[in-house]
Amino acid sequence: MMKSTPEGARDYLIPSRVHQGKFYALPQSPQIYKQLLMIAGYDRYIQLARCFRDEDLRADRQPEFTQIDLEMSFVDAEDIQECVEGFIKRVFHEVMGVDIPLPLPRITFADAVNRFGTDKPDTRFGFEIQDITDNVKDIDFVVFKNAIEDGGSVRAINVKNGASVYTRKEIDKLVDHAKGIGAKGLAYIRWAGEPNCSFKKFLKDGELEKICSAMNAKDGDLILICADKTKTVLSTLGAIRLICGKRLDVIDENKYNFLWITEMPFFEYDEDNNTWVAAHHPFTMPMEECIEYLDSNPANVRAKAWDLVLNGTELSSGSMRITDFELQQRMFEALGMTDEEIEAKFGFLVDAYRYAAPPHGGMGIGLDRLAMIMCKSDSLRDVTAFPKVQNASELMSECPSEVDKTNLDVLGISVIKKESE
């Protein structure tokens, strides 16, 4: 049990009987404590840490999970990644009889999103996203023209040998799926004997051939095109790419493609509140060349942070930590925190930094997700004893459950139930 601090997800809170009106939080991670250990002189730390996050569940997420958690002083990102690579190589060799070649490949966040539409790409197959904006900018097709004029882009994937699998009816299902995840739709070129294009009536001589050439398309291929805001285009094609990969059965289930994703964005834009928020915990170190943009251009700030991805699943996140007191203060201020909020939420850590801190960093590997993939399972529930289901309830004991009024009175809590709509 620890102090509730902002770390990205909602805390599970525990009311205090002794200090009524105050709450402990179950740790989302041991982040703050392990940094304090580094400052105190414990230059190596590792443990199996139980973590808790109040998030909506999905196949690879449970509210309680275990991290292989580590932190080191006087290291850089490469030292930490090399340490984890050694662990990965050994565990896959001894448990699975699989040899993982080292060093693991590395690509930047921007490269991953532009090529695969996601920061956790499955690289066991192709169908990579390509930007064809320049190739279609002169086509008199309003869908493309509007997207480009609004600052968006036109991008596509080439589903090799997809024309024989995807009939017009099957393509319509993909279009519906694209609309369901935020896109306006999909255009397509289905090459079965000859290219059949969904926007053919808008094309002049040679324009269809120009697109096919840019996409390296051949007879038998299916080109799927999305035009919209670039963020929407990339996420849509990333999702469609996975669907097509599974549909064509081109994903080798006996292959383990690890990948480091580096140079993560430092901030992300919250469109609901029209503000920039931290993409990581607020102690993540920005890259030196980006520090000057902290106040003026948050979109241009990249973090000394990285993810370890396996077959399209994020296994781990890590980063170097801020160790300069003034830079940490700037980071809090960039997130819109007042001096009073900083003191209330992180005063104990800020005070520790005043005494100087060694350069340090670390990461936590998701033990449950690692076990899930090694067991060739699609759900964490298959490798978790008494797992929570979709609505975060546990079926065996039927928790969460109501607590009698006597126990609530001791804690100074009264429950007000919302009326059902």
N, C-alpha and C positions, 0 to 999 in steps of 0.2 A: 504494500500500500504506500502511495506517495502523494505528493501535492499535485493537484490538477493544473496542468500547463498546456498551452496550445501546441499540439504536435501534428495536426493534419486531420485526425478523425475525432469523433466524439468519445469522451471518456466514459467508462463505467464507474459510477460514483458510489461510495460507501459512506453512509451517514455515521457521524461519531456520537456515541452515547455520552462521552465525557465532555466533549466540546460541542454542545448542541447548536445546530445551525451551520456547522462546518462539516466538510466532507473530505474523505480520502478519495484517491482515484486509483483504480487498478492500472498498472503501467502499460501504455501503448508500446513502449520499448524501454530498455534501461538507459536511454540516451544521456540524460542529465547526470545520473549517478556515475556512469563509466567515464564521462568527461571530468567529473570531480576527482575520480581516482587517478586520472592522468595528471591533473594539476597537483595532486598530493604526492606524486612520485612513483605510483605503481605503473611502470611503463609497459606492462603487458597484461592484458585481461582477456579471458575467454570463459564463457559459461553457456549452458543450455538455459535460455531465459524464456519464461512463460510470459506471453504478452496478450493484451486484451484490447479490442477496438470495437466500438459500437457502430458498425457499418452494415449496410444492406448486404445480405449474403449472396453468393453465387457459387459456381462449382468449385472454384479454386480459392474460396475465402470462407473462413470460419471466424466467429467472434473471439475465440481463444485459440492461440497457436503457439508454436515453439520456434525460437530462433537459436541458431548456432551463432552466438553474439561475440564479437571480438573488437578490441580497440588497442592501438599501439602508439607509442610516442617515438619521436625522432625518426619518422618514416615519411615517405611520399606515397602517392597513389599507387605507383608501380610496385612498391614493396608489399602493400596490402593485397593487391590483386595477385601477385606472384604467390603469396602465402595461401590464398584461397584456391588458386589453380592447383597447387600441390595437393591440397585436401581433396579436390574434385577428382584429380587423376587417381589418387590412391583409393578412394571409396568406390569408384566405378570399376577399378581393376579388381579389388578384393571382393566386392559384393556381386558385381555383374559380369566379371570377366571381360570387360570392355576397356580397350585402350583409348584414352582421350589424348589426342596430340596437343602438345603445348608449344608455344604460348597460344592461348585462346585468341581468336580473331577479335579485333576492336573496330567499331565504327562509331561515328558521332551520332548524337541524338538527331540532329538535322538530317543527316544522311539516311538514318533508319526510317524516319517519318517520310522523307521524300521518295524513298525506294519501295517501302513496304506499307506505308500508311499507318504505322504504329511504332511506339518505342519499345515494343517487345515482339520483334518479328520472328516468324518461323522461317528459317532459311533452308529448310530441307527441300524446297522446290522453288521454281522460278516464278513466272507471271509477275515480274517486278513492274512497278508503276513508272511510266514515262511521261514527261512533260511535252505535249504536242501543241502548246499554245501558239508558237511561232509558225507551225505547219498549217494551222487552221484559221489564223487571224484574218485572212482575206476571204474566207468562205462566207457567203451570204446566207448564214443560218442564224436566226435570232438568238437561239439558245447559247451558241458559242459567243456571238457578238456581245450580248448582254453581260455574260460572265466576265469577259475580258475588259469591257468598258467599266465595269464595277470594281476592277482591281483584282478579280479572281483569276482562275486559270482553267485550261482544258487539259486533262490528263487521261491516260488510258492504260489498260493492261492487255497483253496478248495471251489469251488462253490457248496455248499450243494444243492442237488436235481437238479443240473444243467444239468445232462445228458439227461433228458427227454425234456428239453427246447432247448439245443444247439445241433443241428444236425451237421454233418460234414461241411455242407455249412455255417451254422451259425458260427462255430468255425473259418472257413477260413476268415470270416469278422473280427473277433477279431484279427486274425493274421495280416491282412492288416492294421487294426487300430494301432496295436503295431508297425508295421514298419513305419507307418506314423508319429509316435511321437518319433522316434529315435532308437527303438530296432531293432535287426536283425530278430526277429520273436518270436513265441511262440511254445513251445512243449506242449503236452497235454496227459492226461490219461482220457479217457471217460469210466466210469464204468456203463454200461447198460446191466445187466445180467452177464457179465464178463468184466474185464478191457480191453479196446482197447487203445493201446499206439502208439503214432506217431513215437516213436523211438524204437519200440519193437525189431527190428532186431539187435540192438546193445546190448541188455540185456542178461545177463547170468541168470541161474536159481536163483530165490530168490530175484533178484534185483528189479523187479517190485513190489513185495510184500513189500520190504523194504521201498520204496518210499510211497506206499499207507499207510503203518503203520505210517510212520513219519508224514503224512498229516492227519491222522485219517479219512481216506476215507472209504466210504461204497458204496454198490450198489446204484446207482442213482446219485453219485457225479461226478463232473468234476474238475479235477486238471489242472490248467494252470501254466506252468513253463517258466521262463525267465532266460537266462544266458547271462551276459554281464558285463560291468562295473557296480559296485554296484549302483552308482547314477542313471544310466539308467534303471537298473532292478527295482529299487524302484519306480521311477516315472511312469514307464510303468505299473507295476502291480497295482499301486495306481489308475491310470486312468481306467484300465480294471476292477478293483474291483467295481468302481462306475457304470460302464456300466452294469455289471452283476447284481448288486443290483437292478438297475432300471428294467432290463429285467425280473428278477424273481419276481418283485413286493414285495420285502421283506423290503422296507423302509416305516416305519410308519409315514405318513405325519402329524399325530396329536401328534407326540412326539417332545419334544424340549430338545436336548442333548447339554447342555453347557459344555465347557471344557477349562481349563487353559492350555496353552502350555508354559512351563517354560524353563529356561536355554538355551536361543536362542544362536546360534553361533554369535560371535562378528564380524567376518570377513567372507566374501565370496570371492571365487576365480573368477576373471574375466579372462576366458580362451582366450578371444579375445586380451587382452592386456598383458596377462601373469603377472598379479599383483593381490594383495589382496586389496579389497575395503571394506569400512564399510558396514555391513549389516543393520545398523540402522543410525540414525543421529549421528554425531560425539561427542555428549555429553553423550552418554549412558555409564553407569558405568560397567566395567568388574567385574566378580566375583573375590573376593580377591585372591583365590588360583590360578587364571589364569594370574594375572598381570605380573608374571615373564616371561610369554611366549609372551608378546606383541611384542617384537623385534625378538625373536628367532623362535617361532613356532605359527604363527597366527591361524593355523587350530585348535589349542588346546585351544583357548581362547573362553570362554562362557561369555555371557552378563547377567547382572541383568535386563533382559528384558523378557516380557511375552506377549502372545496374548490371547484374548478371542475369542473362536470359538463356533459357533452355527450351528449344522447340516451341517458341511462342509463349512461354510462361515466364514471368518475372520471378526469379528465385531469391534475389538479394538486392539491396540498395546499400550504397556506402558513400562516404565523402571524407574529405579533409575538413577539419573544423576551424572555425575562426578562433584565433588565439590572441589577437590584438584587441585590447579593451576599447579603444576608440572606434575601431571598425565594427565591433559588436554593437556599440551604441548606435552607430549610423545604420546598421542593419535593422535594429528595432525601430528606429525613427522612420526608415523607408517603408516599414510595414504599418505606419500610422499609429504606433504606440506612444503614449505620453510617458513622461518620466515617472508619473505615479503608477501607471500600468506596468512599466518595466520593473519597478521596485517591488510591486505586489506579486508579480508572477515569477520573476527571475532574480530578485535581489540577492539571494544567497549565492547564485552562480556568478553574477556580475561582481560581487565583492571578492569572490575567489580569483577572478581574472585580474583584479587590481594587483595581485601579488606575482603576476606573470605566469604564463602557461607554456609548456613545451609544445612544439609542433606535433599534432597528433591527428589521427583519423581512424576510421574503422568501418565495420559493416556487420550486417546480420543476415545469415542465410536461412531461408525458410525451410526448416527441417521437414515439416509436413508436406509442403509442395514437392520437395526433393523426393521424399518417399512415394508420393503419388505418381510422379513420372517414372520412377524406377520400377514401380509395380504395374506400369502401363495402364493406369486408371485415369478416368476422366473427371473424377470428383474427389475432393478431400474427405468426403464422408466415408469413402471406402478404406481410408487409412487412419481414421479417427475413431477411438472408442467412445460410444455414446455421443455422436455428433449432433449438432444443432441442424434443424431443417431450415427451409427457405425463410420462414417467419421468425427465426432465431429461437424457436422452442425446442426442448429436448423431449422426445416422445416417451422414453422409458419412465422417467420420473414426473413427467408432465410439468416441467418448469419452463418459464417462470410461473410462480403461483402467488396467490394473495397471502398476506400476513395478517394475523389477528391484531385487533386494535390495541391490545395490551402492549405488544412488542413495539408497535408504532408510537404509542404514547411515551415509552421509555426513551425513544430517539427524538421525540418532539416533532413527529411527522404526522401530517394528516393527508389523506389521499382524496383528491377531487377527480372523479371520473368524468371524462368528456362525454357529452351526449352523442350517441351514434347518429350520423347524418341520415 
